[in-house]
Amino acid sequence: AQEFLPGLDDAWRVALREAQAGTPFGDRAEQLGTALADVHRTLAGALPTEPADGSRRATAVATMHTRLDTAAREVPAVADHADAIRAVYARAADAIWPDLQRIHGDLHLGQVLAAPDPRGWVFLDFEGEPLRPIDERSLPDVTLRDVAGMLRSFDYVAGALAHDAEPVDASAWAAEARARFLDGYQRGTGADLAGHSALLDAFELDKAVYEVVYETRNRPDWVGIPLAAVARLVGDSGS
């Protein structure tokens, strides 16, 4: 993509630089949310959508529980929150789900490029989560899964800077970026994110649980980043 779109920069590196410098990212995060809304509208118009029937909802929630079982076996700190996490998943199972459609499937800042105006954000790598079977990656899914992935990515910017040789507290930067990203996405789609909060919480929590397992196996020094998110999300959900 960089060969055909000159002047691009990796969004993860852009976010890290600006968070480290304390440069406000709210406007760019809001534009990113609006851009993701445009991507989702385009995909919904070009490819089939389908209702989230009971079978599809049950399969998605069962996958969350399976991932939690793995994490609880490997990480005692997750096991301590297991009942609260399952309560979040139960509320999502009982919630109203939007129609399913093609989504990105593995969205984070590393999958986005920052291009000069007027092009703005450029999304890459729509092949889905690498660990999922290839025949599942293009199945219609919930757009909030992409939203949750980007929320986790902003959290990781702050976590990465906290692990620098000269740590930087970017928690406020990340909180503003998350909020403004959601503002942009909601305005771009017209969706009522507050009305889907139970579902969004479940997808973000599921992603954080996945990250706990990944970091435990690959970067143990970083496992505190997703563990903090797990504790925050079960607390925010009222569990």
C-alpha positions as CSV (number, residue, x, y, z in Angstrom):
1,A,0.0,0.0,0.0
2,Q,2.8,2.4,0.8
3,E,4.2,1.9,-2.7
4,F,0.9,3.3,-4.2
5,L,0.1,5.8,-1.4
6,P,3.2,7.9,-0.7
7,G,3.6,9.8,2.5
8,L,2.0,7.2,4.8
9,D,2.9,6.5,8.4
10,D,2.0,3.5,10.6
11,A,-0.8,4.5,12.9
12,W,0.7,2.6,15.8
13,R,3.9,4.6,15.6
14,V,2.0,7.8,15.1
15,A,0.0,7.2,18.3
16,L,3.1,6.2,20.3
17,R,5.0,9.3,19.3
18,E,2.1,11.6,20.1
19,A,1.2,9.9,23.4
20,Q,4.9,10.0,24.4
21,A,5.0,13.7,23.6
22,G,1.7,14.4,25.3
23,T,0.2,15.6,22.0
24,P,-3.6,15.5,22.1
25,F,-4.9,12.8,19.8
26,G,-8.6,13.4,20.3
27,D,-9.3,14.9,16.9
28,R,-7.4,12.2,15.0
29,A,-9.1,9.5,17.1
30,E,-12.5,10.9,16.3
31,Q,-11.6,10.9,12.6
32,L,-10.5,7.3,12.9
33,G,-13.8,6.4,14.4
34,T,-15.6,8.1,11.6
35,A,-13.4,6.4,9.0
36,L,-14.2,3.0,10.6
37,A,-17.9,3.8,10.4
38,D,-17.5,4.5,6.7
39,V,-15.7,1.2,6.2
40,H,-18.5,-0.7,7.9
41,R,-21.2,1.1,5.9
42,T,-19.3,0.3,2.7
43,L,-18.9,-3.4,3.6
44,A,-22.6,-3.7,4.6
45,G,-23.6,-2.2,1.2
46,A,-21.3,-4.4,-0.9
47,L,-21.6,-7.8,0.9
48,P,-24.4,-9.8,2.5
49,T,-25.7,-9.1,6.0
50,E,-27.8,-11.4,8.2
51,P,-29.7,-11.3,11.5
52,A,-27.8,-12.4,14.6
53,D,-30.0,-15.4,15.3
54,G,-29.9,-17.4,18.4
55,S,-27.5,-20.0,17.0
56,R,-24.9,-17.4,15.9
57,R,-25.2,-15.5,19.2
58,A,-24.7,-18.8,21.2
59,T,-21.7,-19.7,19.1
60,A,-20.0,-16.3,19.7
61,V,-20.6,-16.4,23.4
62,A,-19.5,-20.0,23.7
63,T,-16.2,-19.0,22.1
64,M,-15.8,-16.3,24.7
65,H,-16.3,-18.8,27.5
66,T,-13.8,-21.2,25.9
67,R,-11.2,-18.5,25.7
68,L,-11.9,-17.6,29.4
69,D,-11.5,-21.2,30.5
70,T,-8.0,-21.3,28.9
71,A,-7.0,-18.0,30.4
72,A,-8.2,-19.0,33.9
73,R,-6.2,-22.2,33.8
74,E,-3.0,-20.4,32.8
75,V,-3.3,-17.1,34.7
76,P,-4.6,-17.2,38.3
77,A,-5.4,-13.5,38.2
78,V,-7.9,-14.1,35.5
79,A,-9.4,-17.0,37.5
80,D,-10.0,-14.5,40.3
81,H,-12.3,-12.5,38.0
82,A,-13.9,-15.5,36.2
83,D,-17.4,-15.2,37.8
84,A,-17.5,-11.4,37.0
85,I,-16.4,-12.0,33.5
86,R,-19.0,-14.7,32.9
87,A,-21.6,-12.2,34.2
88,V,-20.6,-9.7,31.5
89,Y,-20.8,-12.5,28.9
90,A,-24.3,-13.5,30.1
91,R,-25.6,-9.9,29.8
92,A,-24.2,-9.8,26.2
93,A,-26.0,-13.1,25.4
94,D,-29.3,-11.6,26.5
95,A,-28.7,-8.2,24.7
96,I,-30.1,-7.1,21.4
97,W,-27.5,-7.8,18.7
98,P,-27.2,-5.7,15.5
99,D,-27.2,-7.5,12.2
100,L,-24.1,-9.4,11.2
101,Q,-21.9,-8.3,8.3
102,R,-18.4,-8.5,7.0
103,I,-16.0,-6.7,9.3
104,H,-12.2,-6.2,9.4
105,G,-11.9,-9.0,12.1
106,D,-8.4,-8.1,13.5
107,L,-8.5,-4.4,13.9
108,H,-5.9,-2.4,15.8
109,L,-3.7,0.6,15.2
110,G,-1.1,-1.6,13.4
111,Q,-3.7,-2.3,10.7
112,V,-4.1,1.4,9.8
113,L,-2.0,3.9,8.0
114,A,-2.1,7.6,8.4
115,A,-2.1,9.4,5.0
116,P,-1.9,13.1,4.3
117,D,-5.2,14.9,4.0
118,P,-7.6,14.7,2.4
119,R,-7.3,10.9,2.3
120,G,-6.8,10.4,6.0
121,W,-6.8,7.0,7.6
122,V,-6.2,3.9,5.4
123,F,-7.3,0.4,6.7
124,L,-5.3,-2.7,5.7
125,D,-5.2,-6.4,6.1
126,F,-8.9,-7.5,5.9
127,E,-8.0,-11.2,6.1
128,G,-9.2,-11.5,9.7
129,E,-7.6,-12.9,12.8
130,P,-4.7,-15.1,11.8
131,L,-5.4,-17.8,14.4
132,R,-9.0,-18.4,13.1
133,P,-9.6,-21.0,10.4
134,I,-9.6,-19.5,7.0
135,D,-13.2,-20.4,6.2
136,E,-14.4,-18.5,9.3
137,R,-12.6,-15.3,8.7
138,S,-15.0,-13.9,6.1
139,L,-18.2,-14.9,7.9
140,P,-20.5,-12.1,8.8
141,D,-19.8,-10.8,12.4
142,V,-20.6,-8.0,14.8
143,T,-19.1,-4.6,13.9
144,L,-18.6,-3.9,17.6
145,R,-15.8,-6.5,17.5
146,D,-13.7,-4.1,15.4
147,V,-14.6,-1.2,17.7
148,A,-13.5,-3.2,20.7
149,G,-10.2,-4.1,19.0
150,M,-9.4,-0.4,18.4
151,L,-10.3,0.4,22.0
152,R,-7.8,-2.2,23.2
153,S,-5.2,-0.8,20.9
154,F,-5.4,2.7,22.5
155,D,-5.0,1.0,25.8
156,Y,-1.9,-0.7,24.6
157,V,-0.3,2.6,23.6
158,A,-0.4,3.7,27.2
159,G,0.8,0.3,28.3
160,A,3.7,0.2,26.0
161,L,4.9,3.7,27.1
162,A,4.6,2.6,30.7
163,H,7.1,-0.2,29.9
164,D,9.7,2.1,28.3
165,A,13.1,2.6,29.9
166,E,11.8,6.1,30.7
167,P,8.2,5.4,31.5
168,V,5.5,7.8,30.4
169,D,2.0,8.0,32.0
170,A,-0.3,8.1,29.0
171,S,-3.4,6.9,30.7
172,A,-5.3,10.2,30.3
173,W,-4.2,10.3,26.6
174,A,-5.6,6.9,26.0
175,A,-8.9,7.6,27.8
176,E,-9.5,10.7,25.7
177,A,-8.5,8.8,22.5
178,R,-11.0,6.0,23.4
179,A,-13.8,8.4,24.1
180,R,-13.3,10.5,21.0
181,F,-12.9,7.4,18.8
182,L,-16.3,6.2,20.1
183,D,-17.8,9.7,19.4
184,G,-16.6,9.6,15.8
185,Y,-17.8,6.0,15.2
186,Q,-21.3,6.7,16.7
187,R,-21.7,9.9,14.7
188,G,-20.6,8.1,11.5
189,T,-23.0,5.1,11.9
190,G,-25.8,6.7,13.8
191,A,-25.6,3.7,16.1
192,D,-26.6,4.0,19.8
193,L,-23.4,2.7,21.4
194,A,-24.9,3.2,24.9
195,G,-27.7,0.9,23.9
196,H,-25.1,-1.7,22.9
197,S,-22.8,-1.2,25.9
198,A,-23.3,-4.8,27.2
199,L,-22.2,-6.2,23.9
200,L,-19.3,-3.8,23.4
201,D,-18.1,-4.5,27.0
202,A,-18.2,-8.3,26.3
203,F,-16.2,-8.0,23.0
204,E,-13.6,-5.8,24.7
205,L,-13.3,-8.1,27.6
206,D,-13.0,-11.1,25.4
207,K,-10.2,-9.4,23.5
208,A,-8.4,-8.5,26.8
209,V,-8.7,-12.1,28.0
210,Y,-7.2,-13.3,24.7
211,E,-4.3,-10.8,25.2
212,V,-3.7,-12.1,28.7
213,V,-3.0,-15.5,27.3
214,Y,-0.9,-14.2,24.5
215,E,1.3,-12.0,26.8
216,T,1.7,-14.8,29.4
217,R,3.1,-17.0,26.7
218,N,5.1,-14.5,24.7
219,R,5.8,-11.3,26.8
220,P,5.2,-12.0,30.5
221,D,6.4,-8.5,31.4
222,W,3.5,-7.0,29.5
223,V,0.7,-9.2,30.9
224,G,-0.2,-6.4,33.4
225,I,-1.7,-4.3,30.5
226,P,-4.6,-6.7,29.6
227,L,-5.0,-7.8,33.2
228,A,-5.6,-4.1,34.2
229,A,-8.2,-3.9,31.4
230,V,-9.9,-7.1,32.7
231,A,-10.2,-5.6,36.2
232,R,-11.4,-2.2,34.8
233,L,-14.0,-3.8,32.5
234,V,-15.6,-6.0,35.1
235,G,-15.7,-3.1,37.5
236,D,-17.2,-0.7,34.9
237,S,-19.8,-3.3,34.1
238,G,-21.1,-3.1,37.6
239,S,-20.0,-6.7,38.5
